Amino acid sequence: MSIQRILVWDLPTRVFHWALVVLLVALIVSGKVGGGLIDWHGKLGLAAVGLLGFRLAWGLLGSTYARFATFFPTPARLRAYLRGEWKEPGHNPLGALSVFALLALLALQIATGLAGNDDIAFRGPLFELAGKALSDRLTGFHKLSINLLFILVALHIAAILFYTHVRKNDLIKPMITGDKAHPHARPASGGGLAALIVALTFAAAAVYGASGAWLPPPPASPPASTPSW
């Protein structure tokens, strides 16, 4: 059976993937260090909103193997994979579970961070919308759930190393070059310029919504009264 190299991961998907890797590292470092970096942590959080918004749109409009419908882990696909019958070159069903879990947890981290506060100088752009009491609860959850993100990232890296060194199926190089040797599948198609513009527009709208720029300014504090004496 002839094996040919086919396009699996389109350029927008690859840029998203590596941008997310860099952004997660920057978010973790700035969040853990805190202090003067906490403002940058907030700005990076808005960048994460844009990346996540883009990926959600691209999962509907992108090329073949970037679309969620192509790799959504249905019970039938999971059974086929466990039986050794999975032939698609993109995410396998177990890998898809990891992808969706990471995206869901990232969305949760973003949502709780946008309304969070540090009780010192930082307030998320949606703090006023949530109010102090809810913001405090969301901040606590934001700090705790980061541990789940660490676990998922560690499992994701371990799976990549397992497939690369044990299964001899390199998952890293295709995410750099976009192509992969495969005997069965067709190359990715779709996800053209119009789809890219729509996805970028959706990402920009998501960042605008998360920035809180559309919220009315908080009421000004009344001036302090001056004693008459």
N, C-alpha and C positions, 0 to 999 in steps of 0.2 A: 504494500500500500504506500503510495507516494505521500510524503509529508512536505507541506509547503508552509511558508511563513505568511501569516495573515495579520491584518490590523485588528487588534482586540481593544486596546484602550486609546480613545481619541485624545487629542492634545488638551482640551479643556478638563477632561477627567484627570489626566496626569498632573496638570498644573494644580488642580484642586487638591489632589492627594498630597503632593509635597508641600504645598502652601499650608495645609492643615497640620502636617508634621511639625513644620517650623513654628507655626502659631501656637500649637499646644505646648511646645517646649517653652516659648516665651511667656505664655499665660501661667504656666506652672511656676516658673522662676519668679516672675513679677508678683504673683500672688503669695508665694512663700516668703519672699524677701520683704514685701510690703514697704512701709515707709514712703519714700519719695517715688517708688515705682508703682504705687497703687493707682495713681492716675493713669499711668501707662497700661496697667492691668485693665482698667475700664475701657480705654481706647482699643486695646487688643480684643476685648470682648465684643465691641461693635464690629470689628473686622471679622470675628468669628460668626457673627450674625450674617454678614454678607456671604461668607463662604458656605454656611449651612443653607442659606436661602438659595444660593446658586445651585448647590448640589440637589436640593429638593426639586427645583425646576428642571435641572438637567436630567434628573432621574425619570422625568416624564418626556422630555423633548430631545434628549441626547441621542447618540448613536447606539447601535444594537446592544452592546454589552454594558453600556452605562445605564440603561433603562432598568428601573426597579422591576418591571414586569418580567424581564428576561431572567433574573436570578432570584426572585422572591422565593423564600424557602417553603414551598408547599409540602404537605405530607408525602405526596407522590414523588416529588423531587428528592426529598430526604431519603425515602426508601430506595429510590434508584441509586443514589449516591452510596448508601450503605451496602448495597448489593454489588457495587463496582460497575454500575451501568451508566454512570454520569459521563457524558461526552463533551459537554460544552466547555469552551476555552476560558470563559470569564469566571466570575465567582462561583465556587461550588456551593451547595446548599448550607454546609456548615460554616463556610466563610461568609456567606450571606447573613447568617444569624449574627455573626460578629459585627458585620458592617452595620446592620440595622440597630443592634444594641449600642454601638458606639455613637451613631447619629442621634439616637433617642437620648442617651445620657448626655451628650454634648448639648442638645437642645434644652435639657433640664438644667444643666449647669448655667447656660446662657440666661435662661428665664429667671432663675433665682438670683443670678448676679446682677441683672439689670435693675432689679428692685432692691438690691442689698445695700448695706452700709457698714462702716467699720467703727461707728460710735466716736470717731475722731474728726476726720476731715473729708472722708469719701462718702458720697451718696450716689447710687446708681441712677441713670437717667430716668428711670421709672419709679424712683423712690416715692415721689409725691403721689403718684397714682396708687401705690400700695398702702401708704401710711406707715408710721413708725412701728406699730405692733406687728403687722404682717411682715414688714421688711426684716425685723429682727428674727422672726421664725424662718423666713426664706434664707437669710444669711447663715443661720445655723445649719440648715439643710445643705446649703452651698458648700460649706466647709466640710461637712461629713461625707457628702456624696462624691467628693473628689477621690476618695479612697476606692470607690467602685470604678471610677475612670482609670485609676492606676492599674487595677486588676485586669480590666478589659484590655488596656494597652499592652500589658505584659503578656496576656494570653494571645493577643494578636501577633506580637513579635515572636513568641514561642512557636506559633503555628507556621509563620513564614519560615523560620529556621528549620522546623521539622520537614516541611515540604521541600525546601531547598537542599538540605543535606541528607535526608533519609529517603524521601520519595524521588529525589533528583528532578524536581519540578521547580525551576527557578521562577519565583513570583515577583522578584524585585526588578530584574532586567526588563520584562515587558512593561512595567509601570514607568520605566525610563524611556525606552525606545518606542513603545506602543505596539510592537508586533511580537508574535509568538509562533513557534512551530507547532502545527496541529494537523492531524490527518483527516479530521472529520468535518470541521466547521467552516462556515463561510465568513469572509471578512466583515467587520463592522460597517454598517452603512447608516445614513441619516445624520441628524445632528448638525445641520448646515448653519450658514451665517444667520439666517432668520431666527433659528432656534437659539443660537448663542445670544443674539441681541435681546430676545425675550427673557432668557435666563438671567442675563446681566441686569436688565431692567427690574426684574423681580427682586434680585439681590439688593439693588440700590434702594428699592422701596422698603425692603425689610430693614435695612440699616436706618433709613429715615424714621420708620415707625419705632424702632428700638431706641433711637437717640433721644426721644421725648421732645424733639423740636416742635412738635405739633401741640404740646400741652400748653395751657395758659400759664403765664408767669405766676409764681406764688405771690400772694398778697404782701405788700410792703409792710414792714413792722412800723407801728406808730412811733413818732419821735418821743423820746423820753421827756417827761415833764420837768421843767426847771423849778426848783423850790423858790417861793416868793421871798425868802429872807436872804 
